[in-house]
């Protein structure tokens, strides 16, 4: 099981729910934890899921919502 962390410019639970809904559709994702205050997202997933694929899904939402998205270091 792999873990990927993102910094996401979420401002409310609506944003958090959108992120969960988008990433939850990816095969191999087992858990998504969001923290609006810390603006962080932690995704637990199979090794078959690439960070780039997850990032691409979030960037699509970012472009539509105007929220920032980046892989955490």
VMD Tcl script that builds the backbone (N, CA, C; Angstrom):
set m [mol new atoms 219]
animate dup $m
set s [atomselect $m all]
$s set {name element resname resid chain x y z} {
  {N N UNK 1 A 0.853 -1.182 0.000}
  {CA C UNK 1 A 0.000 0.000 0.000}
  {C C UNK 1 A 0.897 1.242 0.000}
  {N N UNK 2 A 0.596 2.165 -0.887}
  {CA C UNK 2 A 1.367 3.401 -1.007}
  {C C UNK 2 A 0.549 4.564 -0.461}
  {N N UNK 3 A 1.254 5.624 -0.097}
  {CA C UNK 3 A 0.616 6.837 0.408}
  {C C UNK 3 A 1.118 8.021 -0.409}
  {N N UNK 4 A 0.184 8.856 -0.861}
  {CA C UNK 4 A 0.539 10.068 -1.598}
  {C C UNK 4 A -0.123 11.246 -0.902}
  {N N UNK 5 A 0.641 12.311 -0.726}
  {CA C UNK 5 A 0.130 13.512 -0.054}
  {C C UNK 5 A 0.085 14.682 -1.034}
  {N N UNK 6 A -0.975 15.464 -0.896}
  {CA C UNK 6 A -1.150 16.645 -1.732}
  {C C UNK 6 A -1.422 17.864 -0.868}
  {N N UNK 7 A -0.971 19.015 -1.338}
  {CA C UNK 7 A -1.379 20.309 -0.779}
  {C C UNK 7 A -2.470 20.832 -1.705}
  {N N UNK 8 A -3.667 21.003 -1.164}
  {CA C UNK 8 A -4.817 21.395 -1.979}
  {C C UNK 8 A -5.474 22.615 -1.351}
  {N N UNK 9 A -5.736 23.625 -2.147}
  {CA C UNK 9 A -6.315 24.871 -1.664}
  {C C UNK 9 A -7.795 24.766 -1.348}
  {N N UNK 10 A -8.157 23.809 -0.508}
  {CA C UNK 10 A -9.568 23.628 -0.122}
  {C C UNK 10 A -9.955 24.727 0.864}
  {N N UNK 11 A -11.151 25.265 0.692}
  {CA C UNK 11 A -11.626 26.319 1.584}
  {C C UNK 11 A -12.853 25.906 2.390}
  {N N UNK 12 A -13.431 24.732 2.062}
  {CA C UNK 12 A -14.642 24.299 2.764}
  {C C UNK 12 A -14.822 22.786 2.599}
  {N N UNK 13 A -15.824 22.258 3.284}
  {CA C UNK 13 A -16.110 20.827 3.186}
  {C C UNK 13 A -16.595 20.449 1.787}
  {N N UNK 14 A -17.182 21.403 1.075}
  {CA C UNK 14 A -17.594 21.148 -0.301}
  {C C UNK 14 A -16.394 20.804 -1.169}
  {N N UNK 15 A -15.309 21.545 -0.977}
  {CA C UNK 15 A -14.057 21.262 -1.697}
  {C C UNK 15 A -13.545 19.878 -1.313}
  {N N UNK 16 A -13.526 19.605 -0.016}
  {CA C UNK 16 A -13.030 18.316 0.473}
  {C C UNK 16 A -13.850 17.168 -0.103}
  {N N UNK 17 A -15.158 17.329 -0.146}
  {CA C UNK 17 A -16.017 16.280 -0.696}
  {C C UNK 17 A -15.777 16.095 -2.194}
  {N N UNK 18 A -15.531 17.185 -2.909}
  {CA C UNK 18 A -15.239 17.082 -4.347}
  {C C UNK 18 A -13.951 16.305 -4.563}
  {N N UNK 19 A -12.930 16.592 -3.767}
  {CA C UNK 19 A -11.649 15.888 -3.874}
  {C C UNK 19 A -11.854 14.396 -3.595}
  {N N UNK 20 A -12.608 14.085 -2.537}
  {CA C UNK 20 A -12.870 12.677 -2.194}
  {C C UNK 20 A -13.623 11.968 -3.311}
  {N N UNK 21 A -14.599 12.652 -3.883}
  {CA C UNK 21 A -15.406 12.059 -4.957}
  {C C UNK 21 A -14.539 11.785 -6.190}
  {N N UNK 22 A -13.693 12.732 -6.552}
  {CA C UNK 22 A -12.835 12.589 -7.740}
  {C C UNK 22 A -11.826 11.464 -7.553}
  {N N UNK 23 A -11.115 11.473 -6.433}
  {CA C UNK 23 A -10.085 10.461 -6.213}
  {C C UNK 23 A -10.681 9.088 -5.897}
  {N N UNK 24 A -11.875 9.081 -5.326}
  {CA C UNK 24 A -12.545 7.818 -5.008}
  {C C UNK 24 A -12.931 7.008 -6.232}
  {N N UNK 25 A -12.991 7.657 -7.391}
  {CA C UNK 25 A -13.330 6.967 -8.637}
  {C C UNK 25 A -12.133 6.249 -9.253}
  {N N UNK 26 A -10.935 6.502 -8.734}
  {CA C UNK 26 A -9.723 5.895 -9.283}
  {C C UNK 26 A -9.587 4.469 -8.747}
  {N N UNK 27 A -9.491 3.493 -9.662}
  {CA C UNK 27 A -9.298 2.110 -9.249}
  {C C UNK 27 A -7.999 1.972 -8.481}
  {N N UNK 28 A -8.056 1.311 -7.332}
  {CA C UNK 28 A -6.861 1.093 -6.537}
  {C C UNK 28 A -6.725 2.040 -5.364}
  {N N UNK 29 A -7.567 3.080 -5.304}
  {CA C UNK 29 A -7.546 4.004 -4.168}
  {C C UNK 29 A -8.394 3.392 -3.052}
  {N N UNK 30 A -7.805 3.264 -1.859}
  {CA C UNK 30 A -8.513 2.611 -0.763}
  {C C UNK 30 A -8.983 3.572 0.328}
  {N N UNK 31 A -8.307 4.718 0.472}
  {CA C UNK 31 A -8.701 5.658 1.523}
  {C C UNK 31 A -8.246 7.066 1.146}
  {N N UNK 32 A -9.083 8.052 1.480}
  {CA C UNK 32 A -8.764 9.452 1.211}
  {C C UNK 32 A -9.070 10.245 2.477}
  {N N UNK 33 A -8.073 10.918 2.995}
  {CA C UNK 33 A -8.264 11.755 4.179}
  {C C UNK 33 A -8.015 13.209 3.786}
  {N N UNK 34 A -8.980 14.065 4.102}
  {CA C UNK 34 A -8.834 15.484 3.791}
  {C C UNK 34 A -8.822 16.294 5.084}
  {N N UNK 35 A -8.072 17.390 5.073}
  {CA C UNK 35 A -8.027 18.306 6.208}
  {C C UNK 35 A -8.094 19.720 5.625}
  {N N UNK 36 A -9.272 20.329 5.743}
  {CA C UNK 36 A -9.497 21.653 5.147}
  {C C UNK 36 A -8.603 22.703 5.809}
  {N N UNK 37 A -8.482 22.661 7.141}
  {CA C UNK 37 A -7.655 23.653 7.846}
  {C C UNK 37 A -6.200 23.591 7.409}
  {N N UNK 38 A -5.662 22.370 7.306}
  {CA C UNK 38 A -4.255 22.197 6.914}
  {C C UNK 38 A -4.094 22.208 5.401}
  {N N UNK 39 A -5.224 22.198 4.684}
  {CA C UNK 39 A -5.225 22.160 3.217}
  {C C UNK 39 A -4.414 20.968 2.696}
  {N N UNK 40 A -4.639 19.806 3.326}
  {CA C UNK 40 A -3.888 18.609 2.947}
  {C C UNK 40 A -4.823 17.457 2.605}
  {N N UNK 41 A -4.327 16.605 1.718}
  {CA C UNK 41 A -5.043 15.394 1.321}
  {C C UNK 41 A -4.039 14.254 1.368}
  {N N UNK 42 A -4.430 13.144 2.009}
  {CA C UNK 42 A -3.606 11.938 2.060}
  {C C UNK 42 A -4.395 10.831 1.390}
  {N N UNK 43 A -3.779 10.208 0.381}
  {CA C UNK 43 A -4.435 9.151 -0.388}
  {C C UNK 43 A -3.673 7.849 -0.173}
  {N N UNK 44 A -4.388 6.811 0.255}
  {CA C UNK 44 A -3.821 5.467 0.366}
  {C C UNK 44 A -4.264 4.700 -0.879}
  {N N UNK 45 A -3.289 4.042 -1.533}
  {CA C UNK 45 A -3.625 3.380 -2.788}
  {C C UNK 45 A -2.676 2.225 -3.069}
  {N N UNK 46 A -3.089 1.381 -4.011}
  {CA C UNK 46 A -2.252 0.278 -4.476}
  {C C UNK 46 A -1.035 0.839 -5.193}
  {N N UNK 47 A -0.003 0.013 -5.304}
  {CA C UNK 47 A 1.200 0.417 -6.040}
  {C C UNK 47 A 0.926 0.631 -7.526}
  {N N UNK 48 A -0.195 0.096 -8.009}
  {CA C UNK 48 A -0.536 0.238 -9.427}
  {C C UNK 48 A -0.998 1.655 -9.771}
  {N N UNK 49 A -1.333 2.446 -8.766}
  {CA C UNK 49 A -1.802 3.821 -8.974}
  {C C UNK 49 A -0.603 4.762 -8.919}
  {N N UNK 50 A -0.451 5.587 -9.955}
  {CA C UNK 50 A 0.687 6.506 -9.973}
  {C C UNK 50 A 0.299 7.865 -9.384}
  {N N UNK 51 A 1.275 8.497 -8.750}
  {CA C UNK 51 A 1.062 9.839 -8.200}
  {C C UNK 51 A 0.664 10.807 -9.299}
  {N N UNK 52 A 1.261 10.631 -10.473}
  {CA C UNK 52 A 0.967 11.530 -11.595}
  {C C UNK 52 A -0.490 11.424 -12.038}
  {N N UNK 53 A -1.045 10.205 -12.020}
  {CA C UNK 53 A -2.449 10.028 -12.388}
  {C C UNK 53 A -3.362 10.734 -11.389}
  {N N UNK 54 A -3.055 10.584 -10.102}
  {CA C UNK 54 A -3.846 11.251 -9.069}
  {C C UNK 54 A -3.734 12.770 -9.211}
  {N N UNK 55 A -2.520 13.240 -9.438}
  {CA C UNK 55 A -2.294 14.676 -9.603}
  {C C UNK 55 A -3.056 15.209 -10.811}
  {N N UNK 56 A -3.063 14.464 -11.906}
  {CA C UNK 56 A -3.772 14.894 -13.113}
  {C C UNK 56 A -5.272 15.040 -12.845}
  {N N UNK 57 A -5.840 14.116 -12.077}
  {CA C UNK 57 A -7.268 14.197 -11.734}
  {C C UNK 57 A -7.542 15.459 -10.912}
  {N N UNK 58 A -6.669 15.724 -9.947}
  {CA C UNK 58 A -6.867 16.911 -9.108}
  {C C UNK 58 A -6.617 18.205 -9.875}
  {N N UNK 59 A -5.682 18.183 -10.817}
  {CA C UNK 59 A -5.414 19.392 -11.600}
  {C C UNK 59 A -6.584 19.748 -12.496}
  {N N UNK 60 A -7.309 18.747 -12.971}
  {CA C UNK 60 A -8.511 18.995 -13.770}
  {C C UNK 60 A -9.544 19.750 -12.919}
  {N N UNK 61 A -9.727 19.276 -11.685}
  {CA C UNK 61 A -10.643 19.944 -10.752}
  {C C UNK 61 A -10.118 21.341 -10.419}
  {N N UNK 62 A -8.812 21.463 -10.236}
  {CA C UNK 62 A -8.179 22.737 -9.916}
  {C C UNK 62 A -8.446 23.781 -10.990}
  {N N UNK 63 A -8.337 23.370 -12.242}
  {CA C UNK 63 A -8.563 24.295 -13.350}
  {C C UNK 63 A -10.006 24.803 -13.357}
  {N N UNK 64 A -10.939 23.925 -13.011}
  {CA C UNK 64 A -12.353 24.304 -13.016}
  {C C UNK 64 A -12.731 25.128 -11.777}
  {N N UNK 65 A -12.086 24.836 -10.645}
  {CA C UNK 65 A -12.479 25.474 -9.389}
  {C C UNK 65 A -11.615 26.673 -9.006}
  {N N UNK 66 A -10.433 26.771 -9.621}
  {CA C UNK 66 A -9.516 27.845 -9.259}
  {C C UNK 66 A -8.728 27.576 -7.990}
  {N N UNK 67 A -8.811 26.359 -7.470}
  {CA C UNK 67 A -8.076 25.987 -6.253}
  {C C UNK 67 A -6.697 25.459 -6.629}
  {N N UNK 68 A -5.725 25.665 -5.757}
  {CA C UNK 68 A -4.373 25.190 -6.017}
  {C C UNK 68 A -4.233 23.705 -5.661}
  {N N UNK 69 A -3.364 23.016 -6.397}
  {CA C UNK 69 A -3.083 21.601 -6.156}
  {C C UNK 69 A -1.597 21.353 -6.411}
  {N N UNK 70 A -0.946 20.635 -5.478}
  {CA C UNK 70 A 0.459 20.274 -5.660}
  {C C UNK 70 A 0.767 19.032 -4.851}
  {N N UNK 71 A 1.721 18.247 -5.333}
  {CA C UNK 71 A 2.215 17.120 -4.550}
  {C C UNK 71 A 2.944 17.679 -3.341}
  {N N UNK 72 A 2.745 17.087 -2.176}
  {CA C UNK 72 A 3.485 17.498 -0.980}
  {C C UNK 72 A 4.888 16.939 -1.055}
  {N N UNK 73 A 5.819 17.685 -0.492}
  {CA C UNK 73 A 7.201 17.177 -0.487}
  {C C UNK 73 A 7.495 16.445 0.795}
}
mol reanalyze $m
mol bondsrecalc $m
mol representation Tube
mol addrep $m
